[in-house]
């Protein structure tokens, strides 16, 4: 087990290095960020001065070496408004983490139970309806689902807020919380006002559903397919022959083994949520890392985009390791 995890742990920096390298050179293919952002607003001489100050006139391999050594020391670069990307990640990454937490609750609460239910009623009208729901859930664009939810529950019914992480007055008050975590849920608990905490929870409902349903549809299909295959295994037939109920056979004997291939895909889907978070955060003005990334893309601040994408690459690499560790805990065959 330790040897297995040790090898996977050593792959984290290798995976991150490959992803960061690909991002670096792809961003350079798009052209230098100074010309892209300031073209037409500055003279060519002024642009050249800025490029020289940013080190963009040097050979690309020299830029790459400086970028990699900076990443090793925790320096993700600076945005055009002179903010450290590491500071941006710490500030806005907490908001994205909070959104992913709520979305995962929706995905697990909807996808896994419904997938299990559909598998035990294979080819029934209920199974057909759930499969159709799963297809619609992961095929519908996140921004479309978000806009539809806003139209129904915020505009027409008025039950939930339209956008933001909290009401303006609540957000201002939570700025004074110490220590400030930038996670509204925790900040609301630290502030000690149940009204503020309820306001934060109400703002999280629609974004969490919009992002969570996307992953819930995938989870539902995966759980259903794998559980159906597991229920056909010989050891499951043996359990039935011993007189065990269908509930015990499914829950104790089949479900855990069915989860082994699912966990791998689930882990990567969680990592890919960061991509869906860009559209979700933009739709609901949830000021997280995805929202900030879209802002930097609009401003053509390629250095900032590159730094944020590099951070996401690190998250994906770490998530891959955690998935491997979880699979090893579930499946003894992986460890030996």
C-alpha positions in Angstrom: 0.0 0.0 0.0 2.7 2.5 1.0 4.8 1.6 -2.1 1.7 2.1 -4.3 0.9 5.4 -2.8 4.5 6.5 -2.9 4.7 5.9 -6.6 1.5 7.8 -7.2 2.7 10.7 -5.0 5.9 11.0 -7.1 3.7 11.4 -10.2 2.0 14.5 -8.8 4.9 16.9 -9.7 5.4 15.2 -13.0 1.8 15.5 -14.0 1.7 19.1 -12.8 4.9 19.9 -14.7 3.4 18.5 -18.0 0.2 20.4 -17.6 1.9 23.7 -16.6 4.3 23.3 -19.6 1.5 22.8 -22.1 -0.3 25.8 -20.7 2.8 28.0 -20.9 3.6 27.3 -24.5 -0.1 27.4 -25.6 -0.4 30.9 -24.1 2.8 32.0 -25.9 1.4 30.7 -29.2 -1.5 33.1 -28.7 1.0 36.0 -28.7 2.4 38.2 -26.0 -0.2 39.5 -23.5 1.0 43.1 -23.5 0.3 43.6 -27.2 -3.0 41.7 -26.9 -4.3 43.8 -24.0 -2.8 47.2 -24.9 -2.8 47.1 -28.7 -4.6 50.3 -30.0 -4.4 52.0 -26.6 -0.6 52.5 -26.5 2.0 53.3 -29.0 4.4 50.6 -30.2 7.2 52.2 -28.2 5.2 52.1 -25.0 4.3 48.5 -25.6 7.9 47.5 -26.2 8.8 49.2 -22.9 6.2 47.2 -21.0 7.3 44.0 -22.8 10.9 44.7 -21.7 9.8 45.3 -18.1 7.8 42.1 -18.1 10.7 40.1 -19.6 8.7 39.1 -22.7 11.5 40.2 -25.1 13.8 37.4 -23.8 14.1 34.0 -25.5 11.1 31.8 -24.7 13.2 29.1 -23.0 14.5 31.8 -20.6 11.0 32.9 -19.9 10.0 29.3 -19.3 12.8 28.7 -16.9 12.0 31.8 -14.9 8.3 30.8 -14.9 9.0 27.2 -13.6 11.4 28.4 -10.9 8.9 31.0 -9.9 6.2 28.3 -9.5 8.5 26.2 -7.4 8.8 29.1 -5.0 5.0 29.8 -5.0 5.1 32.7 -7.5 2.4 32.4 -10.0 3.1 35.8 -11.6 1.3 39.1 -11.5 -1.8 40.3 -13.3 -1.9 43.5 -15.3 -3.4 45.4 -12.3 -0.2 44.4 -10.4 -1.9 41.8 -8.2 0.0 38.6 -7.2 -1.8 35.6 -8.8 -1.2 33.7 -5.6 -3.2 36.4 -3.7 -6.0 36.1 -6.3 -6.0 32.3 -5.9 -6.2 32.5 -2.1 -9.0 35.1 -2.2 -11.2 33.7 -5.0 -10.2 30.1 -4.8 -12.0 29.8 -1.4 -15.2 30.9 -3.1 -14.8 28.2 -5.8 -14.1 25.6 -3.1 -17.3 26.6 -1.4 -19.3 26.3 -4.6 -17.8 22.9 -5.4 -18.6 21.7 -1.8 -22.3 22.6 -2.3 -22.4 21.2 -5.8 -20.9 17.9 -4.7 -23.6 17.6 -2.0 -26.2 17.9 -4.8 -24.3 15.5 -7.1 -23.9 12.8 -4.5 -27.4 13.2 -3.0 -29.1 13.0 -6.4 -26.8 10.9 -8.6 -25.9 7.9 -6.3 -29.3 7.1 -4.8 -31.1 7.5 -8.1 -28.5 5.4 -9.9 -28.9 2.7 -7.3 -32.6 2.8 -7.5 -32.6 2.7 -11.4 -30.3 -0.4 -11.3 -32.6 -2.4 -9.1 -35.6 -1.6 -11.4 -33.8 -2.2 -14.7 -35.9 -1.6 -17.9 -38.9 -0.4 -15.9 -40.6 2.9 -16.7 -38.9 4.4 -13.6 -35.5 3.3 -15.0 -36.3 4.8 -18.4 -37.3 8.1 -16.8 -34.2 8.3 -14.6 -31.9 7.5 -17.6 -33.6 10.3 -19.6 -33.2 12.6 -16.6 -29.5 11.7 -16.4 -29.0 12.5 -20.1 -30.7 15.8 -19.8 -28.8 16.7 -16.7 -25.3 16.2 -18.1 -26.1 17.3 -21.7 -27.7 20.6 -20.8 -25.3 23.5 -20.8 -24.5 24.8 -17.3 -25.3 28.4 -18.1 -28.7 27.4 -19.6 -29.6 25.4 -16.5 -28.5 28.4 -14.4 -30.5 30.9 -16.3 -33.6 28.6 -16.2 -33.3 28.2 -12.5 -32.9 31.9 -12.0 -36.0 32.6 -14.1 -38.2 30.1 -12.2 -37.0 30.3 -8.6 -35.7 33.9 -8.4 -37.6 36.0 -10.9 -41.0 34.2 -11.2 -41.4 32.7 -7.7 -39.1 35.1 -5.8 -38.0 32.3 -3.4 -34.2 32.6 -3.9 -31.7 35.4 -4.7 -30.8 36.0 -8.4 -27.0 36.2 -8.0 -24.0 36.8 -5.7 -22.6 34.9 -2.7 -24.6 36.9 -0.1 -26.7 40.1 0.1 -24.6 43.3 -0.1 -25.1 44.3 3.6 -24.2 40.7 4.7 -21.1 40.6 2.5 -20.0 43.9 3.9 -20.5 42.8 7.5 -18.7 39.5 6.9 -15.6 41.4 5.8 -15.0 42.2 9.5 -14.9 38.6 10.6 -11.6 37.5 12.1 -10.0 35.2 11.1 -11.5 35.7 7.6 -11.5 32.6 5.5 -13.3 34.0 2.4 -15.6 31.0 2.6 -19.0 32.6 3.3 -20.4 29.6 5.2 -17.5 29.6 7.7 -17.4 33.4 7.9 -21.1 33.4 8.6 -20.7 30.8 11.4 -17.8 32.8 12.9 -19.9 36.0 12.8 -22.5 34.3 14.9 -25.6 35.7 13.2 -28.1 33.0 12.0 -29.8 35.5 9.7 -26.6 36.1 7.9 -25.9 32.4 7.7 -29.3 31.7 6.3 -28.7 34.5 3.7 -25.5 32.8 2.6 -27.2 29.4 2.3 -30.0 30.8 0.2 -27.5 32.3 -2.2 -25.7 29.0 -2.6 -28.8 27.0 -3.6 -29.2 27.8 -7.3 -25.5 27.8 -8.2 -25.1 24.5 -6.4 -28.0 22.9 -8.2 -26.8 24.2 -11.6 -23.3 22.8 -11.2 -24.3 19.7 -9.2 -26.9 18.4 -11.6 -24.3 18.3 -14.4 -22.2 15.8 -12.3 -25.2 14.1 -10.8 -26.3 13.0 -14.3 -22.9 11.3 -14.8 -22.9 9.7 -11.4 -26.4 8.3 -12.0 -25.4 6.6 -15.2 -22.2 5.3 -13.8 -23.8 3.8 -10.6 -26.6 2.3 -12.6 -24.4 0.6 -15.2 -21.8 -0.7 -12.8 -24.4 -1.9 -10.3 -26.3 -3.8 -13.0 -23.1 -5.6 -14.0 -22.2 -6.4 -10.4 -25.7 -7.8 -9.7 -25.0 -10.4 -12.4 -21.9 -11.7 -10.7 -21.7 -15.3 -9.3 -21.1 -14.2 -5.7 -24.3 -12.1 -5.8 -26.3 -15.2 -7.0 -24.7 -17.2 -4.1 -25.8 -14.5 -1.7 -29.4 -14.7 -3.0 -29.2 -18.5 -2.8 -28.5 -18.2 0.9 -31.8 -16.5 1.3 -30.6 -12.9 1.8 -33.0 -10.2 0.9 -32.6 -8.1 -2.2 -31.8 -5.0 -0.1 -29.0 -6.8 1.8 -27.6 -8.3 -1.5 -27.6 -4.9 -3.2 -26.3 -2.9 -0.3 -23.8 -5.2 1.4 -22.5 -7.4 -1.4 -23.0 -5.6 -4.8 -22.9 -1.9 -4.1 -19.4 -1.6 -2.7 -17.8 -3.6 -5.5 -19.8 -1.6 -8.1 -18.3 1.6 -6.6 -14.7 0.6 -7.5 -14.7 1.7 -11.1 -17.0 4.6 -10.3 -14.7 6.2 -7.7 -12.0 6.8 -10.4 -14.4 8.6 -12.7 -15.9 10.5 -9.8 -12.6 11.9 -8.7 -11.8 13.3 -12.1 -15.3 14.6 -12.5 -14.8 16.6 -9.3 -11.6 18.0 -10.7 -13.4 18.9 -13.9 -16.0 20.8 -11.9 -13.5 23.6 -11.9 -14.2 24.0 -15.6 -17.9 24.0 -15.1 -17.5 26.5 -12.3 -16.3 29.1 -14.8 -19.7 29.2 -16.5 -21.7 28.7 -13.2 -19.8 31.5 -11.4 -20.2 33.9 -14.4 -24.0 33.1 -14.7 -24.6 33.7 -11.0 -21.9 36.4 -10.4 -20.4 34.1 -7.8 -17.0 35.8 -7.4 -14.8 32.8 -7.4 -11.8 31.7 -9.3 -13.8 30.8 -12.4 -15.5 34.3 -12.4 -12.1 35.9 -12.0 -10.6 33.7 -14.8 -13.4 34.9 -17.2 -12.7 38.5 -16.2 -9.0 38.1 -17.0 -9.8 36.4 -20.3 -12.0 39.4 -21.3 -9.2 41.7 -20.4 -6.7 39.5 -22.3 -4.6 39.3 -19.2 -2.8 36.2 -20.3 -0.3 36.2 -17.4 -3.1 36.0 -14.9 -4.9 33.4 -17.0 -1.8 31.3 -17.2 -1.2 31.5 -13.4 -4.8 30.5 -12.6 -4.8 27.6 -15.1 -1.4 26.5 -13.6 -3.0 26.4 -10.1 -6.0 24.4 -11.5 -3.5 22.0 -13.0 -2.0 21.4 -9.6 -5.4 20.8 -8.2 -6.1 18.2 -10.9 -2.8 16.4 -10.2 -3.5 16.3 -6.4 -7.1 15.1 -7.1 -5.7 12.3 -9.3 -3.5 11.1 -6.4 -6.4 11.2 -3.9 -8.5 9.1 -6.3 -5.8 6.5 -6.6 -5.5 6.4 -2.8 -9.3 6.0 -2.4 -9.4 3.2 -5.0 -6.6 1.4 -3.2 -8.5 1.5 0.0 -11.7 0.2 -1.6 -10.1 -2.5 -3.8 -7.5 -4.8 -2.2 -6.4 -6.0 -5.6 -4.8 -2.6 -6.3 -2.6 -2.9 -3.3 -1.1 -6.3 -4.0 
